[in-house]
Amino acid sequence: MTGSNCVPIKTEDDLNRSLFAPLPAETRCLLDGICALIDRTFPLPGRFRSTLPENVAELSRLLTSGRNERGLSYLGQPALLSAYLRYFLPWNLYRLCRLLSGLDITLAENDVVTDLGCGPFTFAAALWICRPCLRTVPLEFYCIDRSGPALEAGKKFFAALTGGTSPWKIHAIKGDIANHRTANYKFDGSQFDTGKKKQTALVCAVNVFNEMYGDISRSETSTIQRSAEKSIRILESYATASASVLIAEPGFPRCGELISHMRNVLLERGCRIVSPCPHDAACPFPGTGTQKKHGKERWCHFAFETMDAPAALHKLSRAAGLPKERAVLSFLFAGSKNIEQTVSSRTNTAPATSPCETTVRVISDSFPLPHNRYGRYCCSQHGLVLLTGEKNTIEKTVSGMLVNVIIEKSRTDPKSGALTAELH
């Protein structure tokens, strides 16, 4: 993981773009048809149809508060697999399409993508839906999951999605990602069972590590740090020197902390953090929950409205008692230490003077401040920044945006201890 097939933000238009911009019309159209496509591809037995909302609610419980009851082969149960395909798969596709549309993932002909804990080929399907320029590019995917039924469902779903004419070659591999030698494939980062060396362009792990380590919400910080180190070792076992890495997890505090620790390990390895961080300095959002002078430490996560998600998916969500007006996630996209740097905050490592121009990534929701002002917390190379301004201005500066601001190191917010910047 010391080279790159990815490039950072390059233009002023990119610099001011939100990571989670509204989806293009074609992507929305494809997503709107996903629920019907799943119903056609996986006809629902009558005995499951009436209980589908209950099964969705039960699977949601097993993935959250009931983790200890879930077991490793939960998707081998027909009722739960059906609930996963109709609820979690579409929502995961939606989240990934919102994320991948704003990430500059560059894949070339015959590149290899390794998807750890792939489920029913969720990442490959999302990439196909939201990146039409890649649909005609021959790519090779190694999709690894411990659930055979999920892999079989992935084969059927991807074939139905693409009409069976995609040039993408997908290998479905049943195995434990922590053991990178499976029954039919040998992974050493560059060599597969064919004996032919292939250049891995991207290794991804979506909603994997929080499940691997159980209920990390109750874990100590030292345990999460060890889990982060183990996670990076797993990723490295599948990655060539030039591979980029994408990690995405649910956006709750301990997942944010896990990703922050993984970021530290990657930086120690000499990798470059491409997104969401606009810098390579210490993380201002480590998510440890530690009580500091100015309150608990915040965690890095992004929230966005789901108004453009499929109507049929919203309907099922309400029926299951799980309405979803917003989606939340934490993620990390890493590449080479040799990536060309064009964002000024990355290249400028000199100590800040007052005032100092820098680039910040907007993280939090907007919230009211005294004197009819509003604010959002942001990430910067100088630490936590409180972005302030009029209500309309702050609300238009949504979570995920990169913004050029001027901070004054002599002024800090008394409540949070953050540096402050005015947005006009």
N, C-alpha and C positions, 0 to 999 in steps of 0.2 A: 504494500500500500504506500509506495513511495514515488509513484508516477501519477499520471492523470489522463483520463479520457473526458474530463469535465473542465469547464472554464468558469471563472467567477463573473459577477456582474460587470458589464463592460461600458454601458452607455448611460447618459443621464436619464433616458427614459426608463432603463432598467433600474437605475438607482432609486427612482421615485415610485417604482412599481410595488404593489403589495404582493407578498408571497401567495396570498389566497384571494386573488382577484376573481370576479365573477366568471363562471365558465363560458367558453365560447358556445355559440348556438349549436354547432354540430355535436359537441360533447354532451350538452344538455339533452339533445334529442336522443342520442344513444343511451344515456343513463335513464331517460324516461321510459325506454322500452325494456330495461333490464328485468323488471319484475315479471312482465309477461313472458320474456324469453326464458326465464328460470322456470316458470310454470309449464311452458311447453317442453322444455328439456327434461324436467324432473316432475312428471305428473304426480300430483299429491294424492295419495290414497285417501279414500273417504273417511277412514277412521282417524286420520290426522287433521283433516280440514277444519272440523269444528273446534278442535283443541289447539290449533296453531297459535293463537295469541297466548294461551297458557304455556305452551311449550317454549315460545320465545321468552316469556317472562322467567320461566324456570332456567333456561340456558343462561340468561343474563345474570340470574342469581348465582349460578355455578361458576360464572366467569368473574364474579366480584366477591360478594360476602360468603359464598359457599365454595370457595376454591378448594378447601380441604376435602370436600365430598366429590369433587369432579372426576378424578381419575385421569389417567393418561389417554385412554381410548374413548373419550366421551363422544367423539364424532362417529364412532362405530355404532351408536344407537340411532336407529332410523328416525325416530321422532325428533331427536336433537339435531341430527344432520339436516333434516328438512327445515327445522327452525333456523339453523345457521345459514343455509342457502338462501332463505327468503328474507331474512332480516339482517344478519351480520354481514353477509357477503355484499349486498347492495350498499349498506352504510359504509363498509370499508372501501368499496370501490369509489363511492362519492368522496370520502375523505382523501383518498390517494389521488383522485383526479384533481381535486382542489390544490393539493400539494405539488404534484408532478407538473402541473401546468405552469407553475412559477419557478421550477428548478431547471437550471441549464444542464440537463443530462445529455451528453453527446455520445451517441453510439454509432459506430461505423460498421460497414459490411463485414459479416462473419464474427463480430464481437460476441463474447460470452457473458451472460448474466447468470449469476448464481443466487437463487432465492432460498434463503434458509427459513424453514417453517412456513412453507408457501401456502398451506391450506389448499383450497380449490383454485390454484393458479391466480390468486387475487392480484398480485403485483403485475404479472404479465398482462392480465385482462385490462387493468387500469391503464397501463402504458399504451396498450393498443387503442383504447377508447379515447384518451386525451392527447395522444401524440400522433396524429395522422401521417406526419412526414416519415414516421418509422415503419409504417405498415407494409411498405414494399421493400424494406431493407432486410436481407437475410440475416437473422440473428439466431443465436443458440442459447437456450435456457436450460439450466439444471435446477429443477424444482424439487426440493427435499422436504419431506414431512414424515412424521412417524405414523400418520393416519392413512392407511390404505384407502378407505372409503372417500376421504377428502381428495386424495390424488385422482381416484377414478372419476369423481365428480368434476374435478378440474379439467380432465381431458374432455369430457362431454361438453362442459360449459364453454371452454375456449373454442372448441370446434363449432359449436352453435353460434357463438359470438362472431366468429370470423368467416362463417360459411364454409369452413374446412379448406380454404384456399390460401391461408397465410403462409408466407415463406419462412416463418419462424419455426425452428426445430426445437421441440420441448421434450426434455427427458424427465420423466416422473420417477423419482427415486424415493423409496420408502426406507427411512432410517432415522436414527437419532443424530441431530446435527452436532452434538458434542463429541460423537465418535465419527470422524470424517472418513473412515473406511467402511463402506457399506458392502452389501453382498455383491454388487455388480460394478461398482465404480470406485476407483482409487483417486482420492483428492490429495494432491500435495501443493495446491495453489496454481498449478499450471498444466498438470498432466491428468488425462482421464483414461478410461479403459481402452480407448482406441490406441493409446500410446503416442498419439499425435499431440504435440504441444499446441495449446491454444492460449491466446492472450485474454485473460479475464478483465473485462472492462468495468464491471460493477458487481459488487456483492451487497445484497440487501437483506434486512431482517425487519419485518413489519409485525408488530404485536407479538413478538417472540420472547424476549428476555424477561418481561414481567410475568409471563406464564411459566417460564422455566424455573424461576426462583420462588414461585408460590406467592403468598400474600406479603409482598415487600413493604406494604404500608405499615407493618409492625416491625420491620427490620431496623436494626441499629445502623448508624451511618458507616461504621467499620465493616459491617456485613455487606452493605450495598457497595462499598468501595471494592471489596474483594470480588463481588459479583461483576462489577464493571471490568475489572482486570481479566476475569475469566471470559467474559463476553468478547473482549477484544482479541484474546487468544483464539477463541473459536472463529471469529471473523478472519483473522490472519491465516488460519489453517486452510481457508478456501480461497484466499486472495493472492494474486500475483503482485509483483512489485508495483505494477502500474495501475492496479485496480482502485476505483473509487468505492466508497462505502456509504450506504444509506441506511439509517436506523430510525424507525418511527415507533412510538409507543403511546398508550393512552396518556392524556394530559393531566394526570393527578400528581400531587407533589413528589411522592417517592420515585415515580418514573422520571420526573424532571431531574431529581437528584442523581438517579442512575445514569442518565444521559450526560449530566454535567461531569460525573466522574469518568465516564467513557471518553468524553472530550479531552480531559486531562491526560489520559493514557495515550490517546492518539497524538496529542501535541508532543508528548515525551518521545513518541516513536518518530517524530519528524514529519508527521502528516500536516496538511493544511486544512483547516476548517473552512469550507466554502460557504455553508449556510447552516443555520440562520445567523451565526455570529458575524458581525462586521469587523472583527478584530481577533487577535490571538492572545490577548491578555487574559488575566484571571476572570472567571465567570462571575458577573454581578448577581446572577440568579441561581445559586447552587442548590436551592431547594431543601436544605437540611432541616428546616424547621427550627433551627437554633435561635434561641432568644438573644437578640443583640440589643445594643443600646437604643436603637430606634425601632424595635419590634422584631418579629420573626423574619428570617431570610426568605425571600421569594423564590419561586421556581419558574423555570423557563417553559412556557406553554403558550399555545396560540388558540384562540377561539374565533369562530366565524359563523355567521348566520347560515341556516340551511333552507332558506326560502326556495332555492332553486333545486332542491333535492326532489326526486320523483314523488308525485302525489300519492301513488299507490303505496309507497314505502312509508310516507307519513301516516297514511290510514292504518296500516298494520301496526305501526309504532303506537298510535293512540289506542288501538284495540288491546294491545299488550300492556297498556299502562306505562308505556315508556316513550312519551312524546319527546321529540328531539328538535328543539328550536335552534340549538347551536351545536356545533361539533367542536371538539377540543382535542388537541394532540401536542406531543413533544417530539422533536425530531433532530437529527444531526446528519449533515451531508459533508463527507470528508473526501479529500483528494490528495494530490501530491504536494510536497513541500516546495516543488518547483513550479507550481501554478503561477502564471503571470499575474501580478498584482496591479489592479487598476483603481481600486477604491482607496481614496486617500488615507482613510483611517487605518488601513492595513500597512501602508508603506511608511506612514509617519510614526516612528517609535520614540520621538523626542518627547521629553516631559511637556505637559501642557502649560501654556502661559495663560494669563487671564486678560482679556477673553481669548477663547480658542475655538476655531472651527473644527468640527468633527462630524462623523456620520454615526447615527444611532439607529438601532432597530427597535421599533415600537413593539412592546410585549403585552402590556396589560389592557384591560378595558378602561374606558374613560371614567372619571369620578369627579365629584364636585370639590372645589377648593374654596377657601374664604374669598369674599369680595366678588362673588359671581364669576369666578374663574373655574376652569376645568383642567384636568391633567391626565397624563398617561405615563406609566413607568417605561423606561427604555434601557436598552443595553448599549454600552459603549466601551471603548478601550480605556476610558478614564473611570469606569465603574458605573454604578447606578445613576441614571439621569431622570429627573422629573421634567417632562415636557408640559409646559403650561400655555394657556391661551383662552380665547373665547370659546364658548360651548360648541358652536357650529364648526369652528376650525379644528378643534380637538377631535370631535366626533367623526370628521371626515378623514382624519389621520388614523386609519384603522390598524388593528393588531397585525403585525407582519411587515409593515412598510419600513423602508429605509428612508431616512430623512437627514439632510444636511442642516446642522444647527450650530449656533455659537453658544458655548457654555462659559460660565464664569466660575473659576475654581475658588474664588473668594466667597461665593454665595452658595449655601446649601439649604435644603429644605429641613426645617427643625424637626418635623415629625419622622421622616424616613432617613435623614442624613444624606439624601441624594443630591448630586449637583443639579442645578436648574438650568433650563433653556426655554426661551420664549419662542413660541411659534406664531407668526403673524399671518 
